[in-house]
Amino acid sequence: MRTVESDFESAGTRCAGTLYLPDEEKPPVVVMAHGFAAERSFRLPAFASEFVDKGMAVFLFDYRNFGDSEGEPRNLVNPLRHVRDWGAAISHVRGLPEVDSSRLALWGSSYSGGHVMVAAAKYGPVAAVVSQVPFVDGISTTFGFSLGFIAKCVVHGIRDILRLVTFRSPYLVPVIGLPSTFAMMNTPESYPGYMAIVPDDSEWRNECPARAAITLALYRPVRYASRIKCPVLVIAAEKDSLISLASVRRTARKIKHSQVVPLPVGHFDPYVGEWFDRVVEIEGDFLREHLLSRA
């Protein structure tokens, strides 16, 4: 396996990308980016390595304002911006001479599990989609939490938006926290699960502009599900404390060619340990079936 740094622009801002290549000539390619407030270094290289071993190229990228990409304010979580970055990344990969862009798949997890559904509907054709523990419906997710938590999200979000419109620096809130504290994700699994995928040498800061609470509640990838024309593999977590399994199933039923694999895991379990091994095998086999068989 060899890697090539391959940056691109999205809305005039440089996004950092890395192309992972197998030994094969003109391999199919899987485009990957991370979920809520996460960077491409957060365990995605482990998935990429497994897919490359199966004969596929992988393109990992950071959204604008994240990781090695440019843009301010840092850690700006905005699904509409992220989806536009997906579109720019897909366009960039389609122009890379090292890969066969007619065999292109999308892989997303959590927040980006929803992004890849939207991107497949908007920026197709693509050959296949892997959507892991996907965020599918902001309304469903929001009302899965207590009214007290929702009220705090609204207050923090409005406070940040007021700072935005008055040209002041963002009002920041923690991305993850313990259940006794406020954070965008503060269920019992959130802090240990998220920190388990952050590299030890990472400079990532556990904070994001609070407007993310508002944009999250309004974001509904489920509305795009019926427009997806390619096969979609959905890895669903039965013990997910952040995303309703029922909402994931409802969304999958709207996709013409979908396969749902429910697993007895929490939201963060597929990234590490024995569940990573199992999940990456399922996903790798699916991608091989829909990419390598088209050679």
Sequence and secondary structure as in RCSB ss.txt:
>XXXX:A:sequence
MRTVESDFESAGTRCAGTLYLPDEEKPPVVVMAHGFAAERSFRLPAFASEFVDKGMAVFLFDYRNFGDSEGEPRN
LVNPLRHVRDWGAAISHVRGLPEVDSSRLALWGSSYSGGHVMVAAAKYGPVAAVVSQVPFVDGISTTFGFSLGFI
AKCVVHGIRDILRLVTFRSPYLVPVIGLPSTFAMMNTPESYPGYMAIVPDDSEWRNECPARAAITLALYRPVRYA
SRIKCPVLVIAAEKDSLISLASVRRTARKIKHSQVVPLPVGHFDPYVGEWFDRVVEIEGDFLREHLLSRA
>XXXX:A:secstr
 EEEE  EEETTEEE EEEEE SSSS  EEEE  STT  TTSSHHHHHHHHHHTT EEEEE  TTSTTS  SSTT
   HHHHHHHHHHHHHHHHT TTS TTSEEEEEETHHHHHHHHHHHHH   SEEEEES    HHHHHTTS HHHH
HHHHHHHHHHHHHHHTT    EE SB  TTS  SB STTHHHHHHTTS TT    S EETTHHHHHHH  GGGGG
GG  S EEEEEETT SSS HHHHHHHHHHSTTEEEEEES  SSGGGSHHHHHHHHHHHHHHHHHHHGGG 
